[in-house]
Each structure stands twice: as C-alpha cells, then as structure tokens.
C-alpha cells in the first residue's frame, strides 16, 4: 500500500516535525552546514534531538552550529569532520562515534561535477553520493542497531530517472564520462541502497528509506551551466522549493511516527512516490527499486571498499 501523509510539496520541515518529541535521540546529518542539510538539522534540533553536523568544512560547520543553537535554543548541536570522498575520513568518523545513533540522514552530495577520481580510481559523484554514505552507514550499523527503532534517510533525486547503475562500467573507465549520467546513476544507487539496507537491517530495528527533496537552488547546483539553469527556471521546467520545504521530506522519513518499521521506499513531496510514467515528471523508476539490482549494488559496494574492484 502506498504511504500518504497530511503533507505535500509546500510543507516545511518545521511543519512536518511539529508535535514530534526527539528528546534523548541522537542524529547525524551529513552536509549539515548549508542548504537543505542545515534546515534538516534545524528541524531535528528544534524537536529536541542532539544533532551532529558531519561536514567537509568544519569551520563552516561551526558557523552553522552556532546559528542552529541560536535559532532553536538547543545546546546539543555538534560538529564533526567528514569527507565522504575520502574513505580514511569516513573510517575516522565511524571510529570516533560513541553510543547509540537514532537518526542518520545521508544528505551530503555533489552534482554534475567535471570528471574527477578519488585515490581509489572511483568516479567522484558515485564515490561521494553512494560509496561514502554506504561506508558510513555500514560502519555506524552497530550504533544504529543499539539505538532501537533507528532510521536512515538516503537522499536520492528525480535525476535517477535518467540512468540505472551501469554495473559493467560504474566508474566510467570505458565509456565517455558524462556528468549528468554519472549523477543520475549515483542517485539511483542511493535509492537502491535504501531497498537493500531495509531488507538486511529491518530485523535489527533499523528503518531505511530514500527521498527526493525536490529542486532547490543551492550550492549543489554550482556545476550546472548557468544559461541552461536560467532557461529551466524561465520556462517553468522546475518548481523550485525553499530549503525549508526541501528538507521536509527528509525530516518526514526521519521522524514521522507512522513510518516506524516501514522502509525500502522512495518518497517525494512528503509522500511515497508513484511509479514513474514515461512522459510525466517525477515518480520513481522501477530500476531504482529493483531488489536484484539492490543486492548486486550492495555486493559491488562491499567489493569496492575491500579494494577488489
């Protein structure tokens, strides 16, 4: 049965979390120093959660943390360094974490970057958006399992409609690099992660869902061609959300009581997405929910982290 809620594309994170008490709960928000990440963190902190901003730039994180403390009155906003494209940084974050973790919001990401590779030879967008978060969530699994009724939110994108994961050439070692295709397959991967993590971890008390936050003008769009972006805005190609609205679906997946134990799904505009129909906007593609692809991606990710591919 498709999950529907009282909220929609106009709802804000604050509206979604209103009435939810997160006192005593601990959350990590990657990329929590700007854009929808900081608004996700603001909503969680305002509801009483201890929130750790896991950020590549600790100084920017400290500025955001101070703003969040001031706006929410919470003294439980922390900052920790995390570079998702650097597996050493991911391992250091995991090693430093102590105690249970109730909410993990895999929010950080890069979009349509020029061709770049990590030291392992991984394509940067796949390495950051999927493999970094995969390693983080897997490393924090004991903390999530210890929390009881923990939730993981995996940020995908409507861009996933443009490409499945190409398992024969994930890292563009043979095919010509295309920044849009690379971004699209990385966001298909983040949706597939939710499918397989839910299957593997539901019995450990962990609920995992994927979300599309909507189109938001933020630092994420910095690699997009400005002329094309301006044309898209002018022609109404996207209805852009505010960061507060963009954070709403993540906050819903992290906190809405009726989603306890309901996972492996893809949400947009604060409701479970319909199946995508060709020629129409939005929805979720079958290739992003395919259980066989999800299982294959999980193994490929383990192999990558083990250095075997």
Secondary structure, 3 states (H helix, E strand, C coil): CCCCCCCCCCCCHHHHHCCCCCCCCEEEEECCCCHHHHHHHHHHHHCCCEEEEEECCHHHHHHHHHHHHHHHCCCCEEEEECCCCCHHHHHHHHHHCCCCCCEEEECCCCCCCCCCECCCCCEHHHHHHHHHHHHHHHHCHHHHHHHCCEEEEEECCHHHHHCCCCCCCCCCCCCCCCHHHHHHHHHHHHHHHHHHHHHHHHHHCEEEEEEECCCCCCHHHHHCCHHHHHHHHHCCCCCCCCHHHHCHHHHHHHHCHHHCCCCCCEEECCEECCECCCCCCCCECHHHCCHHHHHHHHHHHHHHHCCCC
